Amino acid sequence: MIRAAKIILISTTLMLSILYGQELLDRIVAVVDDEIVLESEVTQMAWMMAAQAGIDPARDQEKFNEFRKIAARNIVTKELLVIQADKDTINADERQVESYLDQQMQMAVQQAGGEDKLEQIFGMTLSRIRRNYRDDIEKELRASAVQDQKLMNVTVNRREVKEFFNTMKDSLGRINDTVDISHILIETKPGEKARMEAMEKAIQIRKQLLDGADFAELAKGSDDPGSAARGGDLGFMSRDDFVREYAEAAFALQPGEMSDIVESQFGFHIIKMEEKRGEKIHTRHILISVKPTREDEIAAAEKIKEIHKQLQEGADFVALVEEFSDDESTKKDRGHLGTYEVEQLRSMAKEFTFALEGVEVGEISNPVKTQYGFHILKLNSKDQARDIDFDKDYERIEAMALNYKKQQELEKWLNQIKNQVYIEYKDESIM
């Protein structure tokens, strides 16, 4: 769902590499402990900042150089946080790593114009691209986890918020048109019928393989977009690169052997062992994902219609949120999604903007479908563009003050770590 960004964001390294990577010269610009920072990393992040700010680097080199300095500091900060994660033995959640990696691979394929073109850009197979960027994403998540742990107890009181407001008022800008919304979400979940259909498909594919069908050929129809084009080839990977169910089944195989059907959160796998090399294995797999059926979508649509009917008949919105909503992140807060500028909401969830047209404050929208499922929105408040006001916008100012304080605390802590870690800048232009 829609969430506020952290101070340090999960990077879009893979996407930036597609857009710019082939044009960059790699050289070492900084060293953090025994890790190196490359020119390509700094320039890619600076390009992203320039794009977000609507600045053309070719026309405003001075501003772009500022972005390069900020990018270099951010990358050094990430490396420092990873060093701390090593000390504190903080690891990334495997499922979260896979989820982010899946998202990046899907976006990368779309941006490149297809799997073949993506491989051509990088000069390597999809499985190798995936393997290379898995480490980057894991480092980002570990750095984020360390930051969260360090800053989790940072708070601000009303006096601090007031001081922040008085000091920063002129730079806080105006409040654009905003809406405050809550919602009820009904996800389109695969039912048991969908699961059984996927399992039956897996059984039939495995039967074909036992009857002599070529594994690589059948794997081209796999639901794993990262390996299907390569005949299911995942290349050499270590145990930690896989979800638990896959790893347990795969590492039990000998070269040439095929697994039984293995179920994971991604669906059903059929695994073939190609080669073992030390602690790494080379496997192929066929994935049959469990996809919601038309009946599942109809069931979700009917459920949201029934909830909408109850609301029209006077049922309490919060009570129905607590009883039915599938959005666990907002369920305990009355379904509250937050306050958003109208233009911001339009870019993040345009379906919501359309659904709220004609809805008055306190009213609910008709059911609306998004990639997450079916929603009913409630318009809690609506404000016209105006100057920021301490009392009226206290929650927003409090969040900004808290974020500012966290940044200050993070800088203090990082300066302490810097005194214990070897850092060398080899390019004065990024200092």
Secondary structure, DSSP 4 states (H G I P E B T S, - for coil): ---PPPSSPPP-HHHHHHHHGGGPPP-EEEEETTEEEEHHHHHHHHHHHHHHHT--TTT-HHHHHHHHHHHHHHHHHHHHHHHHHHHTT----HHHHHHHHHHHHHHHHHHHTSHHHHHHHHTS-HHHHHHHHHHHHHHHHHHHHHHHHHHTT----HHHHHHHHHHHHHHH-EE-SEEEEEEEEE-----HHHHHHHHHHHHHHHHHHHTT--HHHHHTT-S-TTTGGGTTEEEEEEGGGS-HHHHHHHHT--TT-B---EEETTEEEEEEEEEEETTEEEEEEEEE-----HHHHHHHHHHHHHHHHHHHTT--HHHHHHHH---HHHHTTTTEEEEEEHHHHHHH-HHHHHHTTTPPTT-BPPPEEETTEEEEEEEEEEE-SEE--TTTTHHHHHHHHHHHHHHHHHHHHHHHHHTTS-EEES-GGG-
